[in-house]
């Protein structure tokens, strides 16, 4: 997600016709967890989930194998105001806050907070507003670098993972709060932008230099008629596995389709492999997140509005190698759901549901990657 939160090159659209339905299973018992508008989620190396609570100004740590709550870190003074994204590298947990919007669409806030993963204690806070960076939307961390996307990826900040000091800032001209994805594997960093005409930018994590500029496009007849012209798909979220980079795009490849699209990019060449369309069984509503574990790609389809109020949608699983549809998982049968963030270790996938099922108070749902069966519902 960034200045490049991703990246892409246009390829032939892949049509997918078959899907496996979600298998039903009785969830394991789980310890109640107090969530308050949970959003972003990350999994650390010790098997602990870190979930940002936007309305609680803090973070909840959960043992992934049992669903047991380990601790809540709630400290407005530590910079937790509307935490928008979270990332873990080694013993460092990084949380960014800054999605608070003013009436004109801009933000006056931009705070990065580092926690100790073992103790939950505050390590440091970095006020990026002092450096002219607000509207933070995404963070990605590796052993050396912490990359933060702001204002839809038009601004990117690189921090030292060891000291928290600013290494460099890449600045654009956009000053409006919106989602922009960012992902780093330690060697490269991919940044996506919903609005920028550059689309996806790949930079060297060591030098910061641009390696590839990848712009997912579609060919479309203008509203007034005439020949087809290239139209920007608006990459919004980005993730990467061993061989491919994936972007979640705001636009579909056809105006007749409701929802966005997904673009697969060769991680070595930066060339677009394919862009996957949006038939009725996937990519509906507003995309919220995308994550790859190297074998599977998971996409949060967001939620849609109905006459009964806001109603959740689903999560789509694709094959990381060829983009084929594996299954569509419908959360809580689509009742009172509002899926948001994702984390996966290749064995299980955790989905943050802001609606929280029938309780409507927020939960984290764990699914078995190989079967799509519900393992547990961690709720408050």
C-alpha positions in Angstrom: 0.0 0.0 0.0 2.0 3.2 -0.9 3.9 5.9 -2.7 4.4 3.7 -4.2 1.0 0.2 0.0 1.9 -1.9 -4.2 2.6 -2.6 -8.1 1.4 -4.0 -11.5 1.5 -4.4 -15.3 -1.6 -5.0 -17.4 -2.2 -8.6 -18.6 -5.1 -10.5 -19.9 -8.1 -10.8 -17.6 -8.6 -14.3 -16.1 -12.1 -15.7 -16.1 -12.8 -18.0 -13.1 -15.9 -20.1 -13.1 -15.6 -22.6 -10.3 -15.5 -22.1 -6.6 -15.5 -24.3 -3.5 -18.1 -23.3 -1.0 -17.2 -22.7 2.7 -17.4 -25.8 4.8 -19.3 -25.5 8.0 -17.7 -26.4 11.3 -18.4 -25.9 15.0 -15.9 -23.3 16.1 -13.7 -24.0 19.1 -14.3 -22.2 22.3 -12.5 -18.9 22.7 -11.8 -16.6 25.5 -13.8 -13.4 25.2 -11.8 -10.4 24.0 -12.8 -6.8 24.3 -12.7 -5.3 20.8 -13.9 -1.8 19.9 -14.2 -1.2 16.2 -11.2 -3.5 15.4 -9.5 -3.0 12.1 -5.9 -3.7 11.2 -4.3 -7.0 12.3 -0.8 -8.5 12.2 0.7 -11.9 13.3 4.1 -12.0 15.0 6.8 -14.7 15.1 5.6 -16.1 18.4 2.1 -16.8 17.2 0.4 -13.7 18.7 -2.1 -11.6 16.9 -2.0 -7.8 17.3 -5.3 -6.0 16.5 -5.8 -2.3 16.4 -9.0 -1.0 18.0 -9.9 2.3 16.3 -12.5 3.3 18.9 -10.5 2.2 21.9 -7.4 4.1 21.0 -5.3 1.0 21.5 -4.2 -2.5 20.6 -5.3 -6.0 21.7 -2.8 -8.9 21.8 -4.3 -12.4 21.4 -2.7 -15.8 21.4 -3.5 -17.1 17.9 -3.6 -20.8 18.8 -6.2 -20.5 21.6 -7.9 -17.1 21.1 -6.9 -16.1 24.6 -6.4 -12.4 25.2 -2.9 -11.6 26.4 -3.2 -7.9 27.0 -4.7 -4.6 26.0 -2.5 -1.6 25.3 -4.8 1.4 25.6 -2.9 4.7 25.8 -4.0 7.8 24.1 -0.8 9.4 25.3 1.2 6.8 23.4 -0.1 8.1 20.1 -3.1 5.7 19.7 -5.7 7.9 18.0 -7.7 6.1 15.4 -4.9 3.5 14.7 -5.1 2.6 11.0 -2.5 0.0 10.4 -0.2 -2.4 12.3 3.0 -4.4 11.4 5.3 -6.7 13.3 9.0 -7.4 12.7 11.0 -9.4 15.3 10.3 -7.9 18.7 8.9 -4.6 17.3 5.2 -3.9 16.9 4.5 -0.7 14.8 1.2 1.0 14.9 0.3 4.1 12.8 -2.4 6.6 13.6 -3.5 9.4 11.4 -6.6 8.6 9.6 -8.6 11.2 11.5 -10.2 13.4 8.8 -11.2 17.0 9.0 -14.3 18.3 7.0 -12.0 19.2 4.1 -10.7 15.6 3.8 -7.2 16.3 5.3 -5.7 15.3 8.6 -3.9 17.1 11.3 -2.5 13.9 12.8 0.3 11.5 12.1 1.8 9.4 14.8 3.9 6.2 14.7 4.1 4.1 17.9 6.5 1.3 18.6 5.7 -1.4 21.2 7.8 -4.2 22.6 6.2 -7.5 21.4 7.3 -9.4 24.4 6.0 -7.0 27.1 3.6 -4.7 25.3 5.5 -1.8 26.7 5.9 1.5 24.8 9.3 1.8 23.2 8.8 5.2 21.4 6.4 7.4 19.6 7.4 9.4 16.5 5.3 12.5 15.6 5.4 12.6 11.8 3.3 15.7 11.7 6.4 17.6 12.8 7.9 16.5 9.5 4.9 17.5 7.4 3.4 14.0 7.1 -0.2 13.3 8.2 -3.1 11.1 7.0 -1.2 7.8 7.7 -2.9 4.8 6.2 -0.5 1.8 6.2 2.7 0.4 7.7 5.0 -2.4 6.7 8.1 -3.5 8.6 11.2 -5.7 8.0 14.3 -6.3 10.0 15.9 -3.0 9.1 13.2 -0.7 7.7 9.7 0.5 8.7 7.8 2.0 5.8 4.7 4.2 6.3 2.3 5.3 3.6 0.4 8.6 4.0 -2.3 10.4 2.0 -3.1 7.5 -0.2 0.5 6.6 -0.9 1.5 10.0 -2.2 3.8 10.4 0.7 6.1 7.6 2.1 8.3 7.7 5.2 11.1 5.3 5.9 12.1 4.7 9.5 15.0 2.7 11.1 13.5 -0.3 12.7 16.3 -0.2 15.3 16.2 3.5 16.3 12.9 4.8 15.0 14.7 7.7 13.3 13.5 9.0 10.0 15.8 7.8 7.2 14.0 9.5 4.2 10.7 10.9 3.2 9.3 10.7 -0.4 6.7 13.5 -0.9 3.9 14.0 -3.4 1.3 16.7 -3.6 -1.8 14.9 -2.4 -3.0 16.0 1.0 -6.3 14.1 1.3 -6.8 11.2 3.7 -7.4 7.9 1.8 -6.2 4.3 1.8 -2.9 3.6 0.2 -1.1 0.3 0.6 2.6 -0.5 1.3 4.5 -3.8 1.6 8.2 -4.5 2.1 10.1 -7.8 1.9 13.4 -6.3 3.1 14.8 -5.8 -0.3 12.0 -4.0 -2.1 9.1 -1.9 -1.1 5.9 -1.7 -3.1 3.6 1.3 -2.8 0.1 1.6 -4.2 -2.0 4.7 -4.7 -5.7 4.9 -5.3 -5.4 8.3 -7.1 -1.9 8.7 -8.4 -1.5 8.2 -12.2 1.6 6.2 -11.4 -0.4 3.5 -9.7 2.1 1.0 -8.2 5.7 2.0 -7.4 8.5 -0.5 -6.5 11.5 1.0 -4.7 14.8 -0.4 -3.5 14.6 -0.8 0.3 18.3 0.0 0.5 18.6 3.0 -1.7 15.0 4.2 -2.1 15.3 4.4 -5.8 12.4 3.5 -8.1 12.8 0.1 -9.7 9.5 -0.3 -11.5 6.3 1.8 -12.0 3.4 -0.5 -12.6 -0.1 0.9 -13.5 -3.1 -1.5 -13.7 -5.2 -0.3 -16.6 -8.3 -1.3 -18.5 -9.5 -0.3 -22.0 -12.9 1.4 -21.9 -15.1 3.4 -24.2 -15.5 7.0 -22.9 -18.9 8.1 -21.7 -19.4 10.1 -24.9 -18.5 7.2 -27.1 -15.6 6.6 -29.5 -12.6 4.4 -29.4 -11.5 2.6 -26.2 -9.0 4.4 -24.1 -6.9 3.2 -21.1 -8.5 3.8 -17.8 -6.7 3.7 -14.5 -7.9 0.9 -12.1 -6.7 2.6 -8.9 -4.6 0.1 -6.9 -5.4 0.6 -3.2 -3.8 -2.4 -1.3 -0.7 -4.4 -2.0 0.8 -7.7 -0.7 3.6 -10.0 -2.0 4.6 -13.7 -1.8 7.7 -15.4 -3.0 6.9 -15.0 -6.7 4.2 -12.5 -7.1 3.0 -9.1 -6.0 -0.8 -8.6 -5.8 -2.8 -5.4 -5.8 -6.4 -4.9 -4.8 -7.8 -2.3 -7.2 -10.6 0.1 -6.6 -11.9 -0.2 -10.2 -13.3 -3.2 -12.0 -12.3 -4.1 -15.6 -15.9 -3.6 -16.7 -18.4 -0.9 -15.8 -21.0 -3.7 -15.6 -19.3 -5.3 -12.7 -19.9 -4.3 -9.1 -16.7 -4.0 -7.1 -13.0 -3.9 -7.7 -10.4 -6.2 -9.3 -7.1 -7.9 -8.4 -3.8 -7.7 -10.4 -1.0 -10.2 -10.2 2.5 -9.0 -10.9 5.8 -10.9 -11.5 7.9 -10.0 -8.5 11.2 -10.2 -10.5 10.3 -8.3 -13.6 7.5 -6.1 -12.5 5.4 -7.2 -15.4 1.6 -7.7 -15.0 0.7 -11.3 -15.2 -3.1 -10.9 -15.2 -5.9 -8.8 -13.8 -8.8 -10.8 -12.4 -12.4 -9.6 -13.0 -15.3 -9.3 -10.6 -18.1 -11.7 -11.3 -21.0 -11.8 -8.8 -19.3 -14.3 -6.5 -16.3 -12.2 -5.5 -14.9 -8.7 -5.0 -18.2 -7.1 -4.1 -18.6 -4.0 -2.0 -15.6 -2.0 -0.8 -12.2 -3.8 -0.7 -10.5 -3.5 2.7 -7.3 -5.6 2.6 -5.3 -8.2 0.6 -2.7 -10.6 2.0 -0.6 -13.4 0.5 1.2 -16.3 2.3 2.9 -17.4 -0.9 0.3 -20.1 -1.6 -3.0 -18.4 -1.1 -4.2 -14.8 -1.7 -7.0 -13.5 0.5 -9.1 -10.4 -0.3 -11.5 -8.7 2.1 -14.6 -7.7 0.0 -15.8 -5.2 2.5 -19.5 -4.5 3.2 -22.5 -3.2 1.4 -25.5 -1.2 2.4 -29.0 -2.7 2.3 -32.4 -1.5 3.5 -31.7 -3.4 6.7 -28.6 -1.4 7.3 -24.9 -2.2 6.7 -24.4 -5.8 5.9 -21.1 -7.7 5.6 -20.0 -9.5 2.6 -17.2 -12.0 2.3 -13.6 -12.9 1.9 -12.2 -14.4 -1.3 -9.4 -16.9 -1.6 -7.3 -17.2 -4.8 -4.5 -19.5 -5.8 -1.2 -17.5 -5.5 0.3 -19.2 -8.6 -2.4 -18.8 -11.2 -5.1 -16.5 -9.7 -7.7 -19.2 -9.9 -10.6 -19.0 -7.5 -10.4 -21.4 -4.5 -13.4 -20.3 -2.5 -15.6 -17.4 -1.2 -16.0 -17.4 2.5 -19.2 -15.7 3.8 -18.8 -14.3 7.3 -21.6 -15.1 9.7 -23.7 -15.9 6.6 -23.4 -12.2 5.8 -25.5 -11.1 8.8 -24.2 -8.0 10.7 -20.7 -8.5 9.4 -18.2 -6.0 8.3 -14.9 -7.7 7.4 -11.8 -5.4 7.5 -8.3 -6.8 8.1 -6.4 -10.0 7.3 -3.5 -12.1 8.6 -2.3 -15.5 7.5 0.5 -18.0 8.3 -0.4 -20.4 5.4 -2.2 -22.7 7.8 -4.9 -20.4 9.1 -6.2 -17.1 8.1 -7.6 -14.5 10.6 -10.3 -12.1 9.5 -11.2 -9.0 11.5 -14.9 -8.5 11.5 -15.9 -5.0 12.8 -19.6 -6.1 12.9 -18.8 -9.1 15.0 -21.7 -11.4 14.0 -24.9 -11.3 15.9 -23.3 -9.6 18.8 -22.3 -6.7 16.6 -19.3 -5.6 18.7 -16.4 -6.8 16.7 -14.6 -10.1 16.5 -11.7 -12.0 14.9 -12.6 -15.1 12.9 -10.1 -17.9 12.3 -10.5 -20.1 9.3 -8.6 -23.2 8.2 -6.8 -22.3 4.9 -7.0 -25.8 3.4 -10.7 -26.4 4.0 -12.2 -23.0 4.6 -13.8 -24.3 7.9 -14.3 -21.9 10.8 -11.9 -22.7 13.6 -12.9 -20.2 16.2 -14.7 -16.9 16.7 -12.7 -14.6 19.1 -15.2 -12.1 20.2 -15.9 -9.5 22.9 
